Amino acid sequence: MVMRSGVSSFLCVFLLVLAQDINDIHFSHWTEQDVGIWLTSISFIEYKDAFAENHIDGECLPELTESTLKELGITSVGHRLKILREVRRLQPPPPPEEVSLEEVAHVGGGGSTKRSTTAAATTKKGGGETLQVFSPSPTGSGMGVRVVRRSGHASRTQETEERAPVVRTPPPPPPPPVRRRNAPKIGQSSEQTREAMLVQASIAYEQGEYERSAEICMELLAMNPREHDAIAILSAALQLLEVKPFPSGSLETLKAGIDVYPNDTTLLRTYAAVLVCKGTPEFMQQGLEHLDKLLQLEHGTDVPAPPGGIKLSVDKLVHDIDQLHYLLREGLLDEHDVNIRNILNTHQMVLNVLGVEQLSPQLESEFQAVFNRVMYISPSPRVKGGALSSSLDTVVLSHEFHESVPKVLVIDDFLSPRALQSLLDFCLESTIWYESKPGFIAALFQHGFHSPLLLQIASELRAAFPSIFKDLGLTHMWAVKYEGNGKEGFKLHTDDSAVQLNMWLTPDEANLGEYGGMVIHKAAVPKEMLSTDFHNPEDKRRMNQFLKDSEAGKMRIPYKQNRAVLFQSNLYHGSDEFDFKPGFTNRRINVTFLFGRRPRR
């Protein structure tokens, strides 16, 4: 269970102003990146990607409901309620339409009457007008509100015989932009200390002071090894310390938390990612072991069904059913196993009624117990003799990359034949395709898409091209499957990395089109536009205008099995139109490796 404690809305705004260096702090002007920082500050960093993928900016926040949060994949009722509560805190109460000062009778206890000067406000309600009297509370600690007259309706009581003339005043103008620079002072309570330190760590991270950010997080983890917000910031900071050694004790701090809480998935995920990014064979092997354990904790067959609903799509169900049939045909699953047959039948029953009628409670319960589970993982060991093709002239290829404008390098026959077949088998056979998006499904690094072969490819790539990768560590990798044909898969975007490599696995015979690969725009994206949301109409307009003004053009790189495309991540890129044969083994498979992270400052 994730331990949480909310950060006040003042600190959320404070964090946004300092971390993003923006002038206008009203939440309605927040970008999607600002919303992500706000989620971090209220201890819900795990939903940051879901909000970004669904293009939730500050203007969208007041429109959030229980239903929309469910659609975002937030299954916990408690988390939904807390997020909605924090959204309400961002919104100040509207000013009254009419304000006047008058003396009204304040009825105290026991029927005694006192005279006090108060502010009265009228608000329209239904067909009548309600007068609200704001009078000091008996303790003097706040303002009380009491309806004393309701014109147009029968009045319960008549406490004032006359109303003073109403002075109509327009709403006050918004305050001028505020730029705060000083870090919050750490108060006396442990909660205030925690909040202040989290803000300081976030600010240091956003300003590029990664060592300082890591040090603050380590102090927090020394107090509480399960401080998940500190864990997330520490992980990101360590992955950005590419050329520099990790701060002393950082890995030990995370390991100490796992020793105490061995099944904490956040600790396991973070520690594994940092070990893999470190890049040495010993650390990478330890990272794989933790990722394997994490996969079983989250997707094992004996793991209880997740609370709340699950996201379903026809394409995802068809893929999972086809994959189970494929595994049975290949003899990788026992066709006589009653459990396997029951799982297959349950998937088919859900597919038959999906979009036609609502799932019965019994069928939904049975399906949740078997959906997105680890049924089979294909062996994907290191390849003797090397994973990269022995025919690669890395000196010539490195020179071509550095001389190219923009920095894009196409490498054919990238993997050795044995490595290519092993990786293709891993993608066809492993039941790790848990992410479903319109038009494609995906397998992610920390949710099953990891193996000794994948880490071998990443290590050999860095070693073969030292002038390109320098000391950039592997920070993410994933695979994507596309079905049939489509105008596009991934839309134009940039990734949070310094350098990346995309490669294709599906045999060329499955490609019916002329291209089917990817599109890369030649103009380097300005730093201020790297994190914009290209699905947002305004951001998309800015992107299109930038591309038009640059007049740099674009590259269309055709699909080819075992072709890799290495490029700097500050280039807009996306999937090209594709047309592939139908069928499970003909799905277009793309693999992506990210190295380093985008510097913050």
C-alpha positions as CSV (number, residue, x, y, z in Angstrom):
1,M,0.0,0.0,0.0
2,V,1.3,3.4,-1.0
3,M,1.7,5.7,2.0
4,R,0.4,9.2,1.2
5,S,0.2,12.6,2.7
6,G,-1.0,15.5,0.7
7,V,1.0,18.7,0.1
8,S,-1.0,21.9,0.5
9,S,-2.2,23.7,-2.6
10,F,0.1,26.6,-1.7
11,L,3.1,24.4,-1.9
12,C,1.8,23.0,-5.2
13,V,1.7,26.5,-6.7
14,F,5.0,27.3,-5.0
15,L,6.5,24.2,-6.6
16,L,5.1,25.1,-10.0
17,V,6.4,28.7,-9.9
18,L,9.9,27.7,-8.8
19,A,10.3,24.5,-10.9
20,Q,8.9,25.8,-14.1
21,D,10.0,29.5,-13.8
22,I,6.5,30.7,-14.9
23,N,4.9,34.0,-14.1
24,D,1.2,33.1,-14.2
25,I,0.5,30.8,-11.3
26,H,-3.3,30.3,-11.8
27,F,-4.0,26.7,-12.3
28,S,-6.2,27.2,-15.4
29,H,-3.0,28.2,-17.3
30,W,-1.0,25.2,-16.3
31,T,0.5,23.1,-19.1
32,E,0.4,19.3,-19.0
33,Q,3.9,19.4,-17.6
34,D,2.7,21.7,-14.8
35,V,-0.1,19.3,-14.0
36,G,2.5,16.5,-13.7
37,I,4.4,18.5,-11.2
38,W,1.2,19.2,-9.3
39,L,0.4,15.4,-9.2
40,T,3.9,14.8,-7.8
41,S,3.4,17.4,-5.1
42,I,0.2,15.8,-3.9
43,S,1.8,12.4,-3.8
44,F,0.2,10.9,-6.9
45,I,3.3,10.8,-9.2
46,E,2.2,7.3,-10.5
47,Y,-0.6,8.9,-12.5
48,K,1.5,11.6,-14.1
49,D,2.0,9.6,-17.4
50,A,-1.8,8.8,-17.6
51,F,-2.7,12.5,-17.3
52,A,-0.1,13.4,-19.9
53,E,-1.1,10.7,-22.3
54,N,-4.7,11.9,-22.1
55,H,-3.7,15.6,-22.4
56,I,-5.0,16.8,-19.1
57,D,-3.8,20.4,-18.6
58,G,-4.9,23.0,-16.0
59,E,-8.0,24.0,-18.0
60,C,-9.2,20.4,-17.8
61,L,-8.8,19.9,-14.0
62,P,-12.1,21.4,-13.0
63,E,-13.9,19.0,-15.4
64,L,-12.5,15.9,-13.8
65,T,-15.1,13.5,-12.3
66,E,-15.1,10.0,-10.8
67,S,-15.9,8.7,-14.3
68,T,-13.1,10.5,-16.1
69,L,-10.6,9.4,-13.4
70,K,-11.7,5.8,-14.0
71,E,-11.1,6.3,-17.7
72,L,-7.6,7.5,-16.8
73,G,-7.0,4.1,-15.2
74,I,-7.2,5.2,-11.6
75,T,-8.9,2.1,-10.1
76,S,-8.6,3.1,-6.4
77,V,-11.7,4.8,-5.1
78,G,-9.7,6.5,-2.3
79,H,-7.2,7.9,-4.8
80,R,-10.0,9.3,-7.0
81,L,-11.6,11.0,-4.1
82,K,-8.3,12.5,-2.9
83,I,-7.5,13.8,-6.4
84,L,-10.9,15.4,-6.7
85,R,-10.5,17.0,-3.3
86,E,-7.2,18.5,-4.3
87,V,-8.7,19.9,-7.5
88,R,-11.4,21.6,-5.4
89,R,-8.7,23.1,-3.2
90,L,-7.3,24.8,-6.3
91,Q,-10.6,26.6,-7.0
92,P,-11.3,29.7,-4.8
93,P,-15.0,30.3,-4.0
94,P,-16.6,32.8,-6.4
95,P,-17.0,36.4,-5.1
96,P,-20.6,37.5,-4.2
97,E,-22.5,39.4,-6.9
98,E,-23.7,42.1,-4.5
99,V,-22.0,43.4,-1.4
100,S,-23.3,45.9,1.2
101,L,-22.4,46.9,4.8
102,E,-25.2,47.1,7.3
103,E,-25.9,46.6,10.9
104,V,-28.1,43.5,11.4
105,A,-29.3,41.8,14.5
106,H,-27.2,38.8,15.4
107,V,-29.3,36.3,17.3
108,G,-27.2,34.7,20.0
109,G,-27.9,31.8,22.2
110,G,-30.9,31.8,24.4
111,G,-32.7,34.4,22.2
112,S,-30.6,37.3,23.3
113,T,-30.0,39.9,20.6
114,K,-26.6,41.6,19.8
115,R,-25.8,44.4,17.4
116,S,-22.8,43.9,15.1
117,T,-21.6,45.4,11.9
118,T,-21.5,42.8,9.2
119,A,-21.2,42.4,5.4
120,A,-24.3,41.2,3.6
121,A,-24.3,39.6,0.2
122,T,-27.1,38.7,-2.1
123,T,-27.0,35.8,-4.5
124,K,-29.7,34.7,-6.9
125,K,-31.2,31.3,-6.4
126,G,-34.1,29.9,-8.4
127,G,-36.8,32.6,-8.9
128,G,-35.9,34.6,-5.8
129,E,-33.0,36.3,-4.1
130,T,-31.2,35.1,-1.0
131,L,-29.6,37.5,1.4
132,Q,-26.6,36.0,3.2
133,V,-25.2,37.7,6.3
134,F,-21.5,37.2,7.0
135,S,-21.1,37.8,10.8
136,P,-18.1,37.1,13.0
137,S,-18.2,33.8,14.8
138,P,-18.6,33.9,18.6
139,T,-15.0,32.9,19.0
140,G,-13.8,35.5,16.6
141,S,-11.9,32.7,14.6
142,G,-13.8,33.0,11.4
143,M,-16.9,34.1,9.5
144,G,-20.3,32.5,9.8
145,V,-23.0,32.4,7.1
146,R,-26.7,32.5,7.8
147,V,-29.6,33.1,5.4
148,V,-31.8,35.8,7.0
149,R,-34.2,36.7,4.2
150,R,-35.4,34.9,1.1
151,S,-37.4,37.2,-1.2
152,G,-39.9,35.5,-3.4
153,H,-40.5,32.7,-0.9
154,A,-42.1,32.3,2.4
155,S,-39.7,33.5,5.0
156,R,-39.0,31.5,8.1
157,T,-37.8,34.5,10.0
158,Q,-37.6,38.3,9.5
159,E,-34.5,39.5,11.3
160,T,-34.1,42.8,9.4
161,E,-36.8,45.2,8.6
162,E,-34.8,47.2,6.0
163,R,-31.9,46.6,3.8
164,A,-29.1,49.2,3.4
165,P,-28.5,50.4,-0.1
166,V,-26.6,47.8,-2.1
167,V,-23.3,48.8,-3.5
168,R,-22.6,46.9,-6.7
169,T,-18.9,46.2,-7.1
170,P,-17.2,44.3,-9.9
171,P,-15.1,41.3,-9.0
172,P,-11.6,42.3,-8.0
173,P,-8.9,42.0,-10.7
174,P,-6.6,39.0,-10.5
175,P,-3.4,39.6,-8.6
176,P,-0.3,40.5,-10.6
177,P,2.0,37.6,-11.5
178,V,4.1,36.5,-8.6
179,R,7.6,35.0,-8.9
180,R,8.8,33.3,-5.7
181,R,12.4,32.5,-5.2
182,N,13.0,31.5,-1.6
183,A,12.7,27.8,-0.6
184,P,10.1,27.1,2.1
185,K,11.3,27.1,5.6
186,I,11.2,23.8,7.4
187,G,8.7,23.9,10.2
188,Q,8.5,22.2,13.5
189,S,6.3,19.2,12.5
190,S,7.6,16.2,10.7
191,E,4.9,16.6,8.1
192,Q,6.0,20.2,7.3
193,T,9.5,19.0,7.1
194,R,8.6,16.3,4.7
195,E,6.6,18.6,2.5
196,A,9.3,21.3,2.4
197,M,12.0,18.7,1.6
198,L,10.0,17.2,-1.2
199,V,9.5,20.7,-2.7
200,Q,13.2,21.4,-2.4
201,A,14.1,18.1,-4.0
202,S,11.7,18.7,-6.9
203,I,13.1,22.3,-7.4
204,A,16.7,21.1,-7.4
205,Y,15.8,18.4,-9.9
206,E,14.0,20.8,-12.3
207,Q,16.9,23.3,-12.1
208,G,19.4,20.6,-13.0
209,E,21.0,20.3,-9.6
210,Y,20.7,16.5,-9.6
211,E,23.3,15.7,-6.9
212,R,21.5,18.1,-4.5
213,S,18.1,16.6,-5.4
214,A,19.4,13.1,-4.7
215,E,20.9,14.2,-1.4
216,I,17.6,15.6,-0.1
217,C,15.8,12.5,-1.2
218,M,18.3,10.3,0.6
219,E,17.6,12.3,3.8
220,L,13.9,11.7,3.4
221,L,14.4,8.0,2.8
222,A,16.6,7.7,5.9
223,M,13.5,8.9,7.8
224,N,11.0,6.7,5.9
225,P,12.3,4.1,3.4
226,R,8.8,4.0,1.8
227,E,8.6,7.7,1.0
228,H,7.5,7.0,-2.6
229,D,7.6,10.6,-3.8
230,A,11.3,10.8,-2.7
231,I,12.0,7.5,-4.4
232,A,10.6,8.7,-7.7
233,I,12.6,11.9,-7.7
234,L,15.8,10.1,-6.6
235,S,15.4,7.6,-9.5
236,A,15.0,10.4,-12.1
237,A,17.9,12.4,-10.6
238,L,20.3,9.4,-10.6
239,Q,19.4,8.6,-14.2
240,L,20.4,12.1,-15.2
241,L,23.8,11.8,-13.5
242,E,25.1,10.3,-16.7
243,V,28.8,11.4,-16.7
244,K,29.1,11.8,-13.0
245,P,29.3,9.0,-10.4
246,F,26.2,8.4,-8.2
247,P,26.2,10.3,-4.9
248,S,27.7,8.1,-2.2
249,G,25.2,5.9,-0.5
250,S,22.4,6.4,-3.0
251,L,22.1,2.8,-4.1
252,E,22.6,1.6,-0.5
253,T,19.7,3.8,0.5
254,L,17.3,2.2,-1.9
255,K,18.6,-1.3,-1.1
256,A,18.1,-0.7,2.6
257,G,14.4,0.1,1.9
258,I,14.0,-3.2,-0.1
259,D,15.6,-5.2,2.7
260,V,12.9,-3.9,5.1
261,Y,10.1,-4.0,2.6
262,P,11.0,-6.7,0.0
263,N,7.6,-6.6,-1.8
264,D,7.2,-2.9,-2.2
265,T,6.7,-2.6,-5.9
266,T,7.7,1.1,-6.1
267,L,11.0,0.4,-4.4
268,L,11.7,-2.6,-6.6
269,R,10.9,-0.7,-9.8
270,T,13.0,2.2,-8.9
271,Y,16.0,0.2,-7.7
272,A,15.9,-2.0,-10.8
273,A,15.8,1.0,-13.1
274,V,18.7,2.7,-11.4
275,L,20.8,-0.5,-11.5
276,V,20.1,-1.0,-15.2
277,C,21.0,2.6,-15.9
278,K,24.3,2.1,-14.1
279,G,25.3,-0.2,-17.0
280,T,27.8,-2.6,-15.5
281,P,27.1,-6.3,-16.1
282,E,26.8,-7.0,-12.3
283,F,24.4,-4.1,-11.8
284,M,22.3,-5.0,-14.8
285,Q,22.0,-8.6,-13.7
286,Q,20.8,-7.5,-10.3
287,G,18.3,-5.2,-12.0
288,L,16.9,-8.1,-14.0
289,E,16.4,-10.1,-10.9
290,H,14.4,-7.3,-9.3
291,L,12.4,-6.8,-12.4
292,D,11.5,-10.5,-12.6
293,K,10.3,-10.4,-9.0
294,L,8.3,-7.2,-9.7
295,L,6.6,-8.9,-12.7
296,Q,5.4,-11.7,-10.6
297,L,4.2,-9.4,-7.8
298,E,2.1,-7.4,-10.3
299,H,1.1,-9.9,-12.9
300,G,1.6,-13.3,-11.4
301,T,-1.3,-15.8,-11.8
302,D,-1.9,-15.9,-8.0
303,V,-2.1,-12.1,-7.7
304,P,-5.5,-10.8,-6.6
305,A,-7.5,-9.0,-9.2
306,P,-7.0,-5.3,-9.2
307,P,-9.7,-3.2,-7.6
308,G,-12.1,-1.3,-9.9
309,G,-12.5,-1.7,-13.6
310,I,-10.0,-2.6,-16.3
311,K,-9.4,-1.1,-19.7
312,L,-10.6,-3.3,-22.6
313,S,-10.3,-3.0,-26.3
314,V,-11.2,-5.4,-29.1
315,D,-7.6,-5.3,-30.5
316,K,-6.1,-6.2,-27.1
317,L,-8.5,-9.1,-26.6
318,V,-8.0,-10.4,-30.2
319,H,-4.2,-10.3,-29.6
320,D,-4.3,-12.1,-26.3
321,I,-6.6,-14.8,-27.7
322,D,-4.4,-15.2,-30.8
323,Q,-1.3,-15.4,-28.6
324,L,-2.8,-18.2,-26.4
325,H,-3.7,-20.2,-29.6
326,Y,-0.1,-19.6,-30.9
327,L,1.4,-20.8,-27.7
328,L,-0.8,-23.9,-27.7
329,R,0.1,-24.7,-31.4
330,E,3.8,-24.3,-30.7
331,G,3.5,-26.6,-27.7
332,L,4.7,-23.9,-25.3
333,L,1.5,-24.3,-23.2
334,D,-0.2,-27.6,-22.4
335,E,-3.3,-28.0,-24.5
336,H,-4.7,-30.5,-21.9
337,D,-4.3,-28.0,-19.0
338,V,-7.8,-27.2,-17.8
339,N,-6.8,-23.8,-16.4
340,I,-5.3,-22.7,-19.8
341,R,-8.5,-23.7,-21.6
342,N,-10.7,-21.9,-19.0
343,I,-8.6,-18.7,-19.4
344,L,-8.9,-18.9,-23.2
345,N,-12.7,-19.5,-23.0
346,T,-13.1,-16.6,-20.6
347,H,-11.3,-14.2,-23.0
348,Q,-13.5,-15.4,-25.9
349,M,-16.7,-14.9,-23.9
350,V,-15.7,-11.3,-23.1
351,L,-14.8,-10.7,-26.7
352,N,-18.2,-12.0,-27.9
353,V,-20.1,-9.5,-25.7
354,L,-17.7,-6.6,-25.7
355,G,-19.5,-3.6,-27.2
356,V,-22.7,-5.5,-27.5
357,E,-23.9,-5.8,-23.9
358,Q,-22.6,-5.2,-20.4
359,L,-20.5,-7.9,-18.8
360,S,-22.3,-9.8,-16.1
361,P,-20.7,-9.4,-12.6
362,Q,-19.7,-13.1,-12.6
363,L,-18.0,-12.9,-16.0
364,E,-16.3,-9.6,-15.2
365,S,-15.0,-11.1,-11.9
366,E,-13.7,-14.2,-13.7
367,F,-12.0,-12.2,-16.4
368,Q,-10.3,-9.8,-14.0
369,A,-8.7,-12.8,-12.3
370,V,-7.0,-13.9,-15.5
371,F,-6.5,-10.7,-17.5
372,N,-2.9,-9.4,-18.1
373,R,-1.3,-12.3,-16.3
374,V,2.1,-13.9,-16.8
375,M,1.3,-17.2,-18.7
376,Y,4.6,-17.7,-20.5
377,I,7.9,-15.9,-20.8
378,S,10.1,-16.9,-23.7
379,P,13.8,-17.6,-22.9
380,S,15.9,-14.7,-24.2
381,P,19.4,-15.3,-23.0
382,R,22.6,-13.5,-24.0
383,V,23.9,-14.5,-27.4
384,K,27.3,-16.0,-27.6
385,G,29.6,-14.2,-30.1
386,G,27.6,-10.9,-29.8
387,A,24.1,-9.6,-30.3
388,L,25.0,-7.0,-32.9
389,S,25.9,-8.0,-36.4
390,S,29.5,-8.7,-37.0
391,S,29.3,-6.9,-40.3
392,L,28.7,-3.4,-38.8
393,D,31.5,-1.0,-39.5
394,T,31.1,1.1,-36.3
395,V,33.8,3.6,-37.2
396,V,32.2,4.5,-40.5
397,L,28.7,4.5,-39.0
398,S,29.8,6.8,-36.2
399,H,31.3,9.2,-38.7
400,E,28.1,9.2,-40.7
401,F,26.1,10.0,-37.6
402,H,28.2,13.0,-36.5
403,E,28.3,14.4,-40.0
404,S,24.6,14.0,-40.6
405,V,22.2,17.0,-40.3
406,P,20.0,16.2,-38.4
407,K,21.7,13.5,-36.4
408,V,20.0,10.4,-37.9
409,L,21.6,7.1,-38.8
410,V,19.9,4.2,-40.5
411,I,21.6,0.8,-39.8
412,D,20.6,-2.3,-41.8
413,D,21.3,-5.9,-40.6
414,F,21.6,-4.5,-37.1
415,L,21.4,-7.7,-35.1
416,S,23.1,-11.0,-35.7
417,P,20.6,-13.6,-37.2
418,R,20.5,-15.5,-33.9
419,A,19.8,-12.4,-31.8
420,L,17.1,-11.3,-34.3
421,Q,15.3,-14.6,-34.1
422,S,15.5,-14.8,-30.3
423,L,14.2,-11.3,-29.9
424,L,11.3,-12.0,-32.3
425,D,10.4,-15.1,-30.5
426,F,10.5,-13.2,-27.2
427,C,8.0,-10.7,-28.5
428,L,5.7,-13.4,-30.1
429,E,5.6,-15.7,-27.2
430,S,5.9,-13.7,-23.9
431,T,2.6,-12.7,-22.4
432,I,3.7,-9.2,-21.4
433,W,1.6,-7.0,-23.6
434,Y,-0.3,-5.2,-20.9
435,E,-0.7,-1.7,-22.4
436,S,-3.5,-1.0,-24.8
437,K,-3.8,2.3,-26.8
438,P,-5.9,3.2,-29.9
439,G,-4.2,1.4,-32.8
440,F,-1.6,-0.5,-30.9
441,I,-0.6,-2.5,-27.8
442,A,2.7,-2.2,-26.0
443,A,5.0,-4.0,-23.6
444,L,7.1,-1.9,-21.2
445,F,10.5,-2.2,-19.7
446,Q,9.4,-2.4,-16.0
447,H,6.3,-4.6,-16.8
448,G,7.9,-7.6,-18.5
449,F,9.8,-6.2,-21.5
450,H,13.2,-7.0,-20.2
451,S,15.6,-9.9,-20.7
452,P,19.4,-10.7,-20.7
453,L,19.3,-10.3,-24.6
454,L,17.7,-6.9,-24.5
455,L,20.3,-5.6,-22.0
456,Q,23.1,-7.2,-24.0
457,I,21.9,-5.3,-27.1
458,A,21.9,-2.0,-25.1
459,S,25.3,-2.6,-23.6
460,E,26.9,-3.6,-27.0
461,L,25.4,-0.6,-28.7
462,R,26.9,1.8,-26.2
463,A,30.3,0.0,-26.4
464,A,30.2,0.0,-30.2
465,F,29.4,3.7,-30.5
466,P,31.2,5.4,-27.6
467,S,31.4,8.8,-29.3
468,I,27.6,8.9,-29.6
469,F,26.5,7.4,-26.3
470,K,29.4,8.5,-24.2
471,D,28.2,7.6,-20.6
472,L,24.5,7.7,-21.4
473,G,22.7,4.9,-19.5
474,L,19.7,2.9,-20.7
475,T,16.7,4.6,-19.1
476,H,13.7,3.0,-20.9
477,M,12.8,0.5,-23.6
478,W,9.5,-0.9,-24.9
479,A,8.0,-2.8,-27.8
480,V,4.8,-1.9,-29.8
481,K,2.6,-4.2,-32.0
482,Y,0.3,-2.8,-34.7
483,E,-2.4,-4.8,-36.4
484,G,-3.2,-4.7,-40.1
485,N,-3.1,-1.3,-41.6
486,G,-3.4,2.2,-40.4
487,K,-2.8,5.8,-41.3
488,E,-0.5,6.2,-38.3
489,G,0.6,4.5,-35.1
490,F,2.5,6.8,-32.8
491,K,1.7,10.4,-33.6
492,L,4.5,13.0,-33.9
493,H,6.3,13.4,-30.5
494,T,9.6,13.7,-28.8
495,D,10.8,11.4,-26.0
496,D,12.4,12.2,-22.7
497,S,15.9,11.0,-23.6
498,A,19.1,12.2,-25.2
499,V,19.6,9.6,-27.9
500,Q,17.3,6.7,-29.0
501,L,17.2,3.7,-31.3
502,N,14.1,2.2,-33.0
503,M,14.2,-1.1,-34.8
504,W,11.8,-3.4,-36.6
505,L,11.4,-7.2,-36.1
506,T,8.5,-8.5,-38.3
507,P,9.6,-10.3,-41.5
508,D,9.4,-8.2,-44.7
509,E,6.9,-10.5,-46.3
510,A,4.2,-9.2,-43.9
511,N,4.6,-5.6,-45.2
512,L,2.2,-4.9,-48.1
513,G,3.1,-1.2,-48.4
514,E,5.9,0.8,-49.9
515,Y,6.9,2.5,-46.6
516,G,5.4,1.4,-43.3
517,G,8.4,2.7,-41.3
518,M,8.8,6.0,-39.6
519,V,8.8,9.8,-40.2
520,I,11.4,12.1,-38.7
521,H,11.3,15.9,-39.2
522,K,14.6,17.4,-39.8
523,A,14.2,20.6,-37.7
524,A,15.6,20.3,-34.2
525,V,12.9,21.1,-31.6
526,P,13.6,24.2,-29.4
527,K,14.0,23.3,-25.7
528,E,10.9,25.1,-24.7
529,M,8.8,22.9,-27.0
530,L,10.2,19.5,-26.2
531,S,7.6,18.7,-23.5
532,T,4.5,20.2,-25.2
533,D,1.4,18.1,-25.8
534,F,1.1,17.6,-29.6
535,H,-2.5,16.3,-29.2
536,N,-3.6,19.5,-27.6
537,P,-5.1,21.8,-30.4
538,E,-3.0,24.8,-29.4
539,D,0.2,22.9,-29.0
540,K,-0.4,21.0,-32.3
541,R,-0.9,24.4,-34.0
542,R,2.4,25.6,-32.5
543,M,4.1,22.4,-33.7
544,N,2.7,22.7,-37.2
545,Q,3.6,26.3,-37.4
546,F,7.2,25.6,-36.2
547,L,7.6,22.8,-38.8
548,K,6.2,25.1,-41.6
549,D,8.4,28.0,-40.6
550,S,11.5,25.8,-40.4
551,E,11.1,24.6,-44.0
552,A,13.5,21.8,-43.1
553,G,11.3,19.0,-44.4
554,K,11.1,15.5,-43.2
555,M,12.6,12.0,-43.8
556,R,10.5,8.9,-44.6
557,I,12.4,5.8,-43.6
558,P,10.9,2.7,-45.1
559,Y,10.2,-0.4,-43.0
560,K,12.7,-3.2,-43.2
561,Q,13.2,-6.2,-40.8
562,N,16.3,-5.8,-38.7
563,R,16.7,-2.1,-39.7
564,A,17.6,0.2,-36.8
565,V,17.3,4.0,-36.8
566,L,19.5,5.9,-34.4
567,F,18.8,9.6,-33.8
568,Q,18.9,12.4,-31.3
569,S,15.7,12.7,-29.4
570,N,15.1,16.4,-30.0
571,L,13.5,15.6,-33.4
572,Y,9.8,15.2,-34.0
573,H,9.1,11.7,-35.1
574,G,6.3,9.2,-35.4
575,S,5.0,6.1,-37.3
576,D,4.5,6.3,-41.0
577,E,1.4,4.9,-42.7
578,F,1.6,1.1,-42.8
579,D,-0.2,-1.8,-44.4
580,F,0.6,-5.3,-43.1
581,K,-1.0,-8.7,-43.6
582,P,-3.6,-9.8,-41.1
583,G,-2.6,-12.4,-38.6
584,F,-0.8,-12.8,-35.2
585,T,2.7,-13.3,-36.6
586,N,2.3,-10.5,-39.2
587,R,1.7,-7.7,-36.7
588,R,4.2,-4.9,-37.1
589,I,6.7,-5.0,-34.2
590,N,8.8,-2.0,-33.3
591,V,11.3,-1.9,-30.4
592,T,12.6,1.3,-28.9
593,F,15.6,2.0,-26.6
594,L,16.1,5.3,-24.8
595,F,19.4,6.5,-23.5
596,G,20.0,9.3,-21.0
597,R,17.3,11.8,-20.2
598,R,16.4,15.2,-21.4
599,P,18.3,17.8,-19.3
600,R,16.0,20.0,-17.2
601,R,18.1,23.2,-17.1
